[in-house]
């Protein structure tokens, strides 16, 4: 759904019932719940605030934003969500993590929730359907799982001889099992070896193990926990000479080989857009789940050279960004 369609669907602020607007507090409070940390979300938060400002909500002036950061510790999310409930926020925004959305949904059936999730929100139990969510939650499905096949295809274009693919999963991530299933389905002619890591030390151990297994390439699943350790991934992948693909551009920016996925900052912008409309009286049940149309391929050419990989011209031609 593009911006024009969304504005047409929702109409201007004047279109919402006066009674609905009158029920909103003088200074509404948005609770933002995320599995990452504030320093990691600088660009994304700017997009979120800008989207709110586009519809008249400026932080510190006529809206308050309560931030709750799990800092990569997914087990903290339920308590953080409960804290926002006690704060009596007007809406809960969970733009970047499926685990945060599920924690918010488990905490309240009444406070509006605007999520950003990689898995299918229907299968996750967040909404009844994409077009008519039907409950207190709606948001953006940034389709991480659906992009798995494409991301694996791009990796194999860069490493065509790869037959043994390591898959690194975070066992605390709720979409862990579906990620494994998606990669195994997408791997045609390749053997998939799954490894798990939920701490920095376990990431080190996983790399030691996949090196012993002599894998040809590595597929790293998405998530805030891995994103926060992108430098560690870049160092280890270089140490063990393993070509790796990631879901976010922050990895190749930190020295990783390549990434393919949606623009997380755009997801934050879309979540901010829906949060603003809910503050104006719209109901999550009536707002269809949005799906992004922008995807980006980022390749770190320096890392490719260090791994002695020849990047095909066809791959360079479709890359949105080539880091040299």
C-alpha positions in Angstrom: 0.0 0.0 0.0 1.5 3.3 -1.0 1.2 6.6 0.9 -1.5 8.0 -1.5 -3.6 4.9 -1.1 -3.2 5.0 2.7 -4.2 8.7 3.0 -7.2 8.0 0.7 -8.2 5.1 2.9 -7.9 7.0 6.2 -9.0 10.4 5.1 -8.1 13.6 6.8 -8.2 14.2 10.5 -11.5 16.0 10.2 -13.1 12.8 8.9 -12.8 11.1 12.2 -15.7 11.4 14.6 -15.4 14.3 17.0 -16.3 12.0 19.9 -13.4 9.6 19.1 -11.0 12.5 19.1 -12.4 13.9 22.3 -11.6 10.7 24.1 -7.9 11.1 23.5 -5.8 12.6 26.4 -4.6 16.1 26.1 -1.0 14.9 25.6 -1.2 11.3 24.2 1.6 8.8 25.1 3.1 6.4 22.6 4.9 3.4 24.1 7.7 2.2 21.8 8.9 -1.3 22.6 11.9 -2.7 20.8 14.4 -5.6 21.3 17.3 -3.4 20.2 18.9 -0.4 22.0 18.5 3.3 21.3 21.9 3.9 19.8 21.3 1.1 17.2 18.0 2.7 16.1 19.1 6.3 15.5 18.1 6.4 11.8 15.0 4.4 12.4 13.8 6.6 15.3 14.3 9.7 13.1 12.0 8.1 10.5 9.4 7.3 13.2 9.4 10.8 14.6 9.3 12.4 11.2 6.3 10.3 10.2 4.5 11.4 13.4 5.4 15.0 12.7 3.9 14.7 9.2 0.5 14.2 10.9 0.9 16.9 13.5 2.5 15.0 16.4 5.8 16.4 17.6 7.6 14.7 20.5 7.9 17.0 23.5 5.2 19.3 22.2 1.9 17.5 21.8 2.9 13.8 22.2 5.1 11.9 24.7 7.0 8.8 23.6 7.9 6.3 26.3 10.9 4.1 25.1 11.5 0.6 26.4 14.6 -1.1 25.1 15.4 -4.8 25.6 18.9 -4.4 24.4 19.0 -7.7 22.7 17.6 -9.6 25.7 14.3 -10.9 24.3 13.3 -12.4 27.7 12.9 -8.8 29.0 10.2 -7.9 26.6 7.2 -9.2 28.6 8.2 -7.1 31.6 8.8 -4.0 29.5 5.4 -4.4 27.8 3.7 -4.7 31.2 5.4 -1.5 32.3 4.0 0.3 29.3 0.5 -1.0 30.2 0.9 0.4 33.7 1.9 3.7 32.1 -1.5 3.7 30.4 -0.1 4.6 27.0 -2.5 5.4 24.1 -0.8 3.1 21.6 2.1 0.6 21.7 4.5 0.7 18.7 6.7 -2.3 18.1 8.3 -1.4 14.8 11.3 -3.7 14.5 10.9 -7.0 16.3 8.4 -9.9 16.1 9.2 -10.8 19.7 8.2 -7.3 20.9 4.9 -7.5 19.0 4.1 -10.8 20.6 5.0 -9.5 24.0 2.7 -6.5 23.6 -0.1 -8.6 22.2 0.1 -11.0 25.2 0.1 -8.0 27.6 -3.1 -6.3 26.3 -6.2 -7.0 24.3 -7.4 -3.4 24.4 -4.6 -0.9 23.9 -3.9 -0.4 20.2 -0.7 -2.0 18.9 1.2 -1.1 15.7 3.8 -3.7 14.9 6.5 -4.4 12.4 7.1 -8.2 12.0 9.0 -10.4 9.7 6.8 -13.5 10.0 3.2 -13.9 8.9 1.1 -11.8 11.4 -1.9 -14.1 10.8 0.1 -17.3 11.7 1.6 -15.4 14.6 -1.8 -14.7 16.0 -1.5 -10.9 15.8 -4.4 -10.4 13.4 -7.3 -12.2 11.9 -6.4 -11.3 8.4 -4.1 -8.9 6.5 -7.0 -6.8 5.1 -9.2 -6.8 8.2 -7.0 -7.3 11.3 -10.1 -7.4 13.5 -8.5 -6.9 16.9 -6.3 -4.3 18.7 -3.3 -4.8 16.5 -2.2 -3.9 13.0 1.1 -2.7 11.3 3.7 -3.8 8.8 4.8 -7.2 7.7 8.3 -6.7 6.4 8.3 -10.2 5.0 11.7 -11.5 6.2 10.6 -15.1 5.8 9.2 -14.6 2.3 12.5 -13.0 1.2 14.5 -16.1 2.4 14.5 -17.8 -1.0 15.7 -14.6 -2.8 18.4 -13.9 -0.2 19.7 -17.5 -0.6 19.6 -17.2 -4.4 21.7 -14.0 -4.3 24.2 -15.7 -2.0 24.5 -18.7 -4.4 25.1 -16.3 -7.3 28.1 -15.0 -5.4 29.2 -18.4 -4.2 27.9 -20.8 -7.0 29.9 -23.8 -5.8 28.4 -23.7 -2.3 26.9 -27.1 -1.3 27.0 -26.9 2.4 25.1 -23.9 3.8 25.3 -23.1 7.5 22.2 -21.5 9.0 22.6 -19.4 12.2 19.5 -19.0 14.3 18.6 -17.3 17.6 16.7 -19.9 19.6 15.0 -17.1 21.6 13.4 -15.6 18.5 9.8 -16.7 18.0 10.2 -17.1 14.2 13.1 -19.5 14.7 11.4 -22.6 13.5 9.8 -20.9 10.5 13.2 -19.5 9.5 14.7 -23.0 9.5 11.8 -24.4 7.5 12.1 -21.5 4.9 15.8 -22.0 4.4 15.5 -25.7 4.0 12.7 -25.3 1.5 14.7 -22.7 -0.5 17.9 -24.8 -0.6 17.6 -26.9 -3.7 20.7 -29.1 -4.0 22.4 -27.7 -0.9 22.8 -29.3 2.5 21.6 -27.0 5.4 23.4 -27.3 8.7 21.6 -25.4 11.5 23.5 -23.7 14.4 22.1 -21.7 17.3 23.4 -18.7 19.3 21.7 -16.5 21.9 24.8 -14.9 23.4 28.0 -13.4 22.1 30.0 -16.4 23.3 27.6 -18.8 21.6 28.2 -16.9 18.3 31.9 -17.5 18.7 31.2 -21.2 19.4 28.9 -21.4 16.4 31.6 -20.1 14.1 34.1 -22.6 15.5 31.6 -25.4 14.8 30.7 -24.3 11.3 34.4 -24.0 10.5 35.0 -27.6 11.6 32.1 -28.7 9.4 33.8 -26.9 6.5 30.7 -25.1 5.3 30.8 -23.2 2.1 28.7 -20.2 3.1 26.6 -18.9 6.0 23.0 -17.6 6.1 22.3 -15.5 9.2 18.7 -15.0 10.2 17.5 -11.5 11.1 16.7 -9.9 14.5 17.9 -7.2 16.8 20.2 -9.6 18.8 22.3 -10.4 15.8 22.1 -6.9 14.4 23.7 -5.6 17.6 26.6 -7.9 17.1 27.3 -7.1 13.5 30.9 -6.2 14.1 31.5 -9.5 15.8 30.0 -11.3 12.8 32.2 -9.4 10.4 35.3 -10.2 12.3 34.5 -13.9 12.7 33.4 -14.3 9.1 36.7 -12.8 8.0 38.7 -14.9 10.4 37.1 -18.2 9.2 36.8 -17.0 5.6 33.1 -17.8 5.4 31.0 -15.9 2.9 27.9 -14.8 4.8 24.5 -13.2 3.9 22.4 -11.0 6.2 19.0 -9.4 6.3 20.1 -5.8 7.1 22.5 -3.3 5.5 24.1 -2.6 8.8 26.0 -5.9 8.4 27.9 -5.0 5.2 28.4 -1.5 6.5 30.2 -3.1 9.4 32.3 -5.3 7.1 30.0 -8.2 6.3 29.8 -9.5 2.8 26.2 -8.8 1.7 22.6 -8.2 2.8 19.2 -8.3 1.2 16.0 -7.2 2.8 13.5 -4.5 3.5 14.5 -1.0 4.8 13.9 -1.1 8.5 13.8 2.7 8.7 10.9 2.6 6.3 9.1 0.2 8.5 9.5 2.5 11.5 8.1 5.3 9.3 5.1 3.2 8.4 4.5 2.3 12.0 4.7 5.9 13.0 2.1 6.7 10.3 -0.4 4.2 11.7 0.3 5.3 15.3 -0.6 8.9 14.3 -3.8 7.9 12.7 -4.8 5.8 15.7 -4.2 8.8 18.0 -6.6 10.6 15.7 -9.3 8.0 16.3 -8.7 5.2 13.8 -9.1 1.7 15.0 -6.4 -1.0 14.4 -9.1 -3.5 13.4 -10.0 -1.4 10.4 -6.4 -0.6 9.2 -5.0 -3.3 6.8 -1.6 -4.7 7.4 0.9 -2.9 5.2 3.6 -4.7 3.2 6.8 -2.9 2.0 7.6 -2.6 -1.7 11.2 -1.5 -1.3 14.0 -4.0 -0.9 17.7 -3.5 -1.1 20.8 -5.5 -2.0 24.0 -4.3 -0.4 27.4 -5.8 -1.3 30.7 -5.0 0.4 33.2 -5.3 -2.4 36.2 -5.0 -0.1 35.0 -8.0 1.9 34.4 -10.0 -1.4 37.9 -9.3 -2.5 39.3 -10.4 0.9 37.4 -13.6 0.5 38.7 -13.9 -3.1 35.2 -13.9 -4.5 34.5 -12.5 -8.0 31.3 -10.6 -7.8 29.4 -11.2 -11.1 28.6 -8.1 -13.1 25.0 -9.2 -13.1 24.9 -9.0 -9.3 26.7 -5.6 -9.2 24.2 -4.3 -11.7 21.2 -5.0 -9.4 22.9 -3.9 -6.2 21.4 -0.9 -4.5 24.6 -0.1 -2.8 28.2 -1.3 -3.4 30.6 -0.6 -0.5 34.3 -0.1 -1.5 
